[in-house]
Amino acid sequence: MSPTELAAASGVVALGAFVQGVVGFGSLLIAAPLLVLIDPTLVPGPILVSGLLLALLMAYRERRGLEVRGVGWAFAGRVPGSVVGALILAAVPPAGFDLLVGGTVLLGVLVSTARIEIAPSPAALFGAGFVAGITGTTTSVGGPPVAFVYQHESGERLRGALAGFFVMGSVLSMVTLAFVGRFGGRDLFAGLVLVPGTLAGYAASGPLARLVDRGYTRVAVLGVSAAAGLVLILRRFV
C-alpha cells in the first residue's frame, strides 16, 4: 500500500471501530466495502485481525456486562448458521441475497419499533446466532440479529454480549479461512497494519458510548441496523 492508501484504510477502520465502540456493532458494515475499494487484499483476512482486536478491547471494557452463557448460546447458533450461509452462497446470486437480507433487517427494525420485547433467553439467542451466522457469512452483516435480542438491555450488557460474540466469531472465521487457504502470514501482517486505526477509533468511542447509555441504546441499535439494511440494498444499485 502507498502512504495515501494506508492513511485512507486507517481512517476507514478508525471510523468503523468508533461506531462499533459506541453501539456494539457496525465495524465491518462501514469498513469492509470501503477497504475493498482501497485495497481488495485487506478483506476478509486482515480486517478480521483488526476486528478481533476491537472485540477483545470491547470485551474487556464492557466485562461487567459480558455474559459468557448468553454469548455461548448465540455462538452455538452461529456455527450451523454459518454452514447454511455458505451453502446459500453457493446456490443464490449474491446480489439477490443482499437485497433479501437488507429488506429483512429493515423489517426487523420496523417490528422492533412496536412494543414487543424479546428476552435474551437461550432459545432467542441461539436463533439470533443462527440468523447472524447466515447473514454474516453471506453479507458480512452479522450484528443486527443478536443486537435486536439485547436492544432493551443496558448499553454495557449489549456491547459486552456482542463483543464476546464477535471474539469467538472472528476466531472461527479466521480458522475457516486458513483451512481453505485464504488466511496466512501476509493477512496477519496486513491486519496488524490496521491496528493503529482500530485503536484510535476505539479510544474515541468511550465518551459517546457513555452518553448513549443515558437512555439512547435502543435508538442507536435500531439506527445502525437500519443503516446496515439500507447499505445492503443500495450497494446493489451503485
C-alpha positions in Angstrom: 0.0 0.0 0.0 1.1 3.5 -0.7 1.2 6.1 2.2 -2.1 7.6 0.8 -3.8 4.2 0.7 -2.6 3.4 4.2 -3.9 6.7 5.6 -7.3 6.1 3.9 -7.5 2.5 5.1 -6.6 3.6 8.7 -9.3 6.3 8.6 -11.9 3.9 7.4 -11.0 1.3 10.1 -11.0 4.0 12.7 -14.5 5.1 11.7 -15.8 1.6 11.9 -14.2 1.0 15.2 -15.7 4.2 16.6 -19.2 3.2 15.6 -18.8 -0.3 17.0 -17.3 1.1 20.2 -20.4 3.2 20.7 -23.2 0.9 19.6 -21.6 -2.6 19.8 -21.5 -3.5 16.1 -21.1 -1.9 12.7 -17.4 -2.0 12.1 -17.5 -4.4 9.2 -20.5 -2.7 7.7 -18.6 0.5 7.4 -15.1 -0.6 6.8 -15.3 -3.7 4.5 -16.9 -2.1 1.4 -14.5 0.9 1.5 -11.4 -1.2 2.1 -12.3 -3.3 -0.9 -12.1 -0.1 -3.0 -8.8 1.0 -1.4 -7.1 -2.5 -1.5 -9.1 -5.7 -2.0 -6.4 -7.8 -0.2 -7.5 -6.1 3.1 -10.7 -8.1 3.0 -11.6 -10.6 4.5 -8.5 -11.8 6.4 -6.8 -8.5 7.5 -10.0 -6.8 8.6 -10.8 -9.9 10.7 -7.5 -9.4 12.6 -8.3 -5.8 13.4 -11.9 -6.8 14.2 -10.7 -9.4 16.7 -8.6 -6.8 18.4 -11.5 -4.4 18.6 -13.8 -7.2 20.0 -11.2 -8.1 22.6 -10.8 -4.5 23.7 -14.5 -4.1 24.0 -15.0 -7.3 25.8 -12.5 -6.1 28.5 -14.1 -2.6 28.6 -17.6 -4.0 29.0 -16.6 -7.0 31.0 -19.2 -6.3 33.7 -21.9 -6.7 31.1 -20.4 -9.7 29.5 -22.5 -12.9 30.0 -20.5 -16.0 28.9 -23.6 -18.2 29.0 -25.6 -15.9 26.7 -22.7 -15.5 24.3 -22.3 -19.2 24.3 -25.9 -19.8 23.2 -25.6 -17.2 20.4 -22.3 -18.7 19.2 -23.8 -22.2 19.3 -26.4 -20.9 16.8 -23.8 -19.1 14.7 -21.9 -22.3 13.8 -24.7 -24.1 12.0 -25.9 -20.7 10.6 -22.5 -20.2 9.0 -22.7 -23.5 7.3 -26.2 -22.7 6.0 -24.9 -19.3 4.8 -22.1 -21.0 2.9 -24.5 -23.3 1.2 -26.8 -20.4 0.3 -23.8 -18.5 -1.2 -23.1 -21.5 -3.4 -26.7 -21.5 -4.7 -28.1 -17.9 -4.7 -26.6 -14.9 -6.6 -25.0 -12.5 -4.1 -27.0 -9.5 -5.4 -30.3 -11.2 -4.7 -29.3 -12.3 -1.3 -28.0 -8.8 -0.4 -31.5 -7.4 -1.2 -33.2 -10.2 0.8 -31.0 -9.6 3.9 -31.2 -5.9 3.6 -35.0 -6.0 3.4 -35.2 -8.4 6.3 -33.0 -6.2 8.5 -35.2 -3.2 7.8 -38.3 -5.3 8.5 -36.7 -6.2 11.8 -36.2 -2.6 12.6 -39.8 -1.8 11.9 -41.0 -4.7 14.1 -38.7 -3.6 16.8 -40.4 -0.2 17.0 -43.5 -1.9 18.2 -43.9 -2.6 21.9 -42.6 -6.2 21.6 -39.7 -7.3 23.8 -37.7 -10.4 23.2 -35.9 -11.6 26.4 -32.4 -12.8 25.8 -33.3 -16.4 26.6 -31.2 -19.4 25.4 -33.7 -20.1 22.6 -33.8 -16.5 21.4 -30.0 -16.2 21.5 -29.5 -19.4 19.7 -32.0 -18.3 17.0 -30.3 -14.9 16.7 -26.9 -16.5 16.5 -28.2 -18.8 13.7 -29.5 -15.9 11.7 -26.3 -13.9 12.3 -24.3 -16.9 11.0 -26.3 -16.8 7.8 -26.2 -13.0 7.3 -22.6 -12.7 8.5 -21.4 -15.3 6.1 -23.3 -14.1 3.1 -23.1 -10.3 3.6 -20.6 -9.6 6.5 -23.5 -8.1 8.4 -23.9 -10.3 11.5 -24.5 -7.9 14.3 -28.2 -6.8 14.0 -29.9 -10.2 14.8 -28.1 -10.5 18.2 -28.4 -6.8 18.8 -32.2 -7.0 18.4 -32.4 -9.5 21.2 -30.4 -7.2 23.6 -31.9 -3.9 22.4 -33.9 -3.4 25.7 -30.9 -4.2 27.9 -28.3 -1.7 29.1 -25.7 -0.5 26.7 -23.0 -2.2 28.8 -24.7 -5.5 28.6 -25.5 -5.1 24.9 -21.9 -4.2 23.9 -20.4 -6.8 26.2 -22.5 -9.6 24.7 -21.8 -8.5 21.1 -18.1 -8.2 21.9 -17.9 -11.8 23.2 -19.9 -13.0 20.2 -17.6 -11.2 17.8 -14.4 -12.5 19.5 -15.5 -16.1 19.0 -16.9 -15.4 15.6 -13.7 -13.7 14.4 -11.6 -16.7 15.5 -14.0 -19.1 13.8 -13.8 -17.1 10.6 -10.0 -16.9 10.6 -9.7 -20.6 11.2 -12.1 -21.3 8.5 -10.3 -19.0 6.0 -7.0 -20.6 7.0 -8.4 -24.1 6.4 -9.3 -23.1 2.8 -6.1 -21.2 2.2 -7.5 -17.7 2.5 -5.7 -16.6 5.6 -1.9 -16.6 6.3 1.1 -14.6 7.4 0.5 -11.8 4.9 -3.0 -11.4 6.0 -1.9 -11.3 9.7 0.7 -8.6 8.9 -1.7 -6.5 6.8 -4.2 -6.8 9.7 -1.6 -5.5 12.2 -1.0 -2.5 9.9 -4.7 -1.6 10.5 -4.3 -1.8 14.3 -3.4 1.9 14.9 -6.7 3.0 13.2 -8.6 0.4 15.2 -7.1 1.7 18.4 -7.8 5.3 17.5 -11.5 4.7 16.8 -11.9 2.6 19.9 -10.3 5.2 22.1 -12.5 7.9 20.7 -15.7 5.9 21.2 -15.7 5.7 25.0 -17.2 9.2 25.9 -20.0 8.8 23.3 -20.8 5.3 24.4 -21.4 6.5 27.9 -23.7 9.3 26.5 -25.6 6.7 24.5 -26.1 4.7 27.7 -28.2 7.5 29.1 -31.4 6.1 27.5 -30.4 6.1 23.8 -29.1 2.5 23.4 -32.1 1.2 21.7 -32.3 4.1 19.3 -28.6 3.6 18.4 -29.1 -0.1 17.8 -32.1 0.5 15.5 -30.4 3.4 13.7 -27.2 1.4 12.9 -29.3 -1.7 12.0 -31.4 0.4 9.6 -28.2 1.8 8.0 -27.0 -1.7 7.6 -30.2 -2.8 5.8 -30.1 0.3 3.5 -26.4 -0.2 2.7 -27.0 -3.8 1.7 -29.9 -2.8 -0.6 -28.2 0.3 -2.1 -24.8 -1.2 -2.8 -26.5 -3.4 -5.4 -27.6 -0.3 -7.4 -24.3 1.7 -7.3 
